[in-house]
């Protein structure tokens, strides 16, 4: 896979990202058999509207919406904050929230520190785990969810170094958020999170935050071959309905 383009979740600025090891493997494409029944599309079901009804009519409605978004990427949902600056939607928090991680789910190198850290950093580490917040509405979910808590291989010193970086990041996040005045607005909290952008991105396991991009076959965005005309796309849609 080599190098891909990712986008800053705060500004939308594009930048190259070299995939570790050239890429971690590939997902086998799903069969086109009964593809009309499996919408929304992509592995995360992010392209197209989901209809919970199991009826054939509902399945066809979801398929029609999904396949049009797949073949006409410009019809896909856009990010509510950055809009056209990024090629799709970034999952964001919808309300002020907190991230709480119980001690049993923490990386092994952090568990022995729970007791001492609770004594010296009670605002970060509780007796049972770690709490980060308040996280303002509109924060990219994967900014925290994609943190590489455990290093991918490496020597023991490298693992210790990575663990130190994670701990320093957790302390920096909570220290900055603790400076917020009582009753602070989400906008004030967002400014604090913006200051943490670079260290969070540096330790991200996957800095590609747009969830509904990809699979551009048949479109002008797939550079290896010319895209289909609108008439050809419509014909393809009708053909797929017969599978």
Secondary structure, DSSP 8 states (H G I E B T S, - for coil): --EEEEE-TTT--EEEEE-GGG-S--------TTGGGS-SBTTTT-BS------SHHHHHHHHHHHHHHHH-GGGS--BTTTBTTSSS-B-B-SS-EEEEEEGGGS-HHHHTTHHHHHHH-TTTB-SSEEEEEEE-TT-BTHHHHTB--S-SS--HHHHHHHHHHHHHHHHHHHHHHHTS-TT--HHHHHHHHHHTHHHHHHTBS----BSS----TTSTT-TTS----HHHHHHHHHHHTT-
